């Protein structure tokens, strides 16, 4: 067995890194390939905004010329500055069911992190907030929502054998358009919005959404206050994320909560957001993650006919979370499922188990939390 750190200018090594999952999951019908263009750009320091402030290393395990494992290790300096930590993330871990291979990959990752003064490793955790996190530990029989992790059941055993301890669980839940959502929540949301001077903006075109971008960074970063696990976004990262989201988004499913200003000349202040988008996993399985030259038509058809919706992002700035502010988000969440008439199924993606009240309320509404992802941590 040979472990190498890949040279990001070496096309053969990059291809080996990116194609390994296609072999490992060849007989796994649930697995959804990543978008190949997004997968590739993460390994391009000249194009990916993350590298403007941070670093990452990518490692491969070979047996002869055969690739048998891979791992990425990330030094996110903005995260560490924001949280006053010295933490490395591991990510994109894929491996055959051999403990020795996992050990060798992680030892290389530990050495890389230690050489940069990092004292703890956490993961799986990616480059941006759009990257799903954790190892799947429950729900292997279900297809993952677009962009969310899927792995074989043996991965947690490989990681725990290396001394990693569970750090955080996140639950993903299923809801149906047929569920009986309590009308009182919609009524409560309307009363609270009127009393607190709030309004919900909906969008009709991608042009409308793009016009919102200058405010999106400040809104997201403000909503971070009082939460854990994330880091502030830079202008370049917001633009890159928007470019990634806008091409497959339905503008009707993006909603912004505004505080209405008393001054008629002043702009209303954004204080909350809800992001949802049609699930295109079936198309990615058909095209094996390729858009060009022929996958684009398949993706467009799936975009129009999928009856699955992913709800993957919601937040309120802290001063609006209490006093019923979350009722507005619950109301808008359910409306996102039923308003278009297209969707019969929805997945609420990766809510941390520390959000006990939210999880309990959603279960009371009929959400079935049927998947669990777990992040792990260990000292270096």
C-alpha positions, 0 to 999 in steps of 0.5 A, a space after each residue: 500500500 502506498 499513500 500519496 498527497 496528490 498534486 493538484 496540477 496532476 490530472 491523473 491523480 485528480 481523476 483517481 481521487 474523483 472517480 473512486 466513489 463510482 467504483 465503490 458504489 457501483 452496486 449501491 442503488 441509493 448512491 447519488 453521484 456528485 455534480 462532476 463540475 462542482 466536484 472538480 472545482 473544489 480541487 482547483 485553488 485558482 478557481 475555488 474561493 475557499 483557497 483565498 483564505 484557507 488550505 486543504 490537502 488530498 490523499 490517495 491510497 494505492 495498492 499497486 496502481 489500484 486506488 483503494 481509499 482517499 481523504 481530504 483534510 481541511 484547515 479552514 482559518 475563518 472557522 478557527 478564527 471565528 470559534 477560537 479553535 485549532 481544528 482540522 476537518 476531514 472530508 471526502 473520505 472513501 475507503 474499502 472495508 480495510 482498517 489498515 487502509 483507513 489507518 494509513 489515510 488518517 495518519 497522513 491527514 493527522 500529520 498534515 494537520 499537525 504540521 499546521 499547528 492544528 490540535 483537533 480533527 473533526 468530520 466529516 465536514 466540508 468546505 462550505 455550508 452547502 456541503 453536507 456533513 457527517 457519516 450516515 449511521 441510520 437510513 441506509 435504505 433511503 436515497 440521499 437528498 441532493 448534496 447530502 452524504 451517503 456511505 456504507 455502514 462500515 465507515 463509522 466502525 473504521 473511524 471509531 477504531 481510530 479513536 474518534 468519538 461522536 461529536 454531534 448528530 443531525 437528523 433529516 426528516 420526511 414530510 408529505 404534502 398530504 400531512 395535516 399541518 395545523 392551521 393554527 400555526 399559519 394563523 399564529 404566523 400571520 398574527 406575529 408577522 403583523 405584530 412585529 412588523 415582518 413580511 415574507 418576500 417571495 421571488 419569481 425570477 432568478 434575476 430577482 434572487 441575484 439582486 438579493 446577493 449583496 444582502 445575503 452574506 450579512 443575513 447569513 452571518 447574522 443568523 450564525 450568532 448563537 449557533 455552532 459549527 459554521 463560519 462567516 461567509 466571504 463575498 467570494 464564497 457567497 457569489 460562488 454559492 449563489 452561482 451553484 444554487 441559482 442554476 437549479 433553483 426554483 425562485 418561488 422556493 427561496 423566501 426572505 423574512 424582512 423587518 418592515 422599516 417605519 421610515 418609508 425611504 429606508 430599505 426593509 431589513 432582512 432578518 430570516 431566510 428559508 432555502 428549498 430546491 427541487 431534488 435532482 438526484 434521479 437525474 444525477 443517477 441517470 447521467 452519473 453526475 455529468 451535465 455536458 454534453 447530453 446530461 443537461 437535458 436530463 437535468 432540466 426534465 427532472 427539474 420540472 417533473 421531480 416530486 421531491 423537495 429538499 429544504 436545506 437552510 433556514 435561519 433567523 437572526 437571534 433577536 427574532 427567534 423567540 416570541 413566535 418567530 419560528 412559527 413564521 418559518 414553520 408556516 413558510 416551510 410547509 407552504 413551500 411544499 404545497 404551494 407549487 403543486 409539484 411536490 408530494 414529498 420533502 426532506 428537511 435536511 440535517 437538523 442538529 439534535 441540540 435543536 431539541 425544541 425544533 425537532 420536537 415541534 416538527 415531530 408533532 407536525 408529522 415529520 418522520 426523522 428517518 436519517 441520522 448523520 454523525 460527526 466525529 472528533 479526536 485530539 491530535 
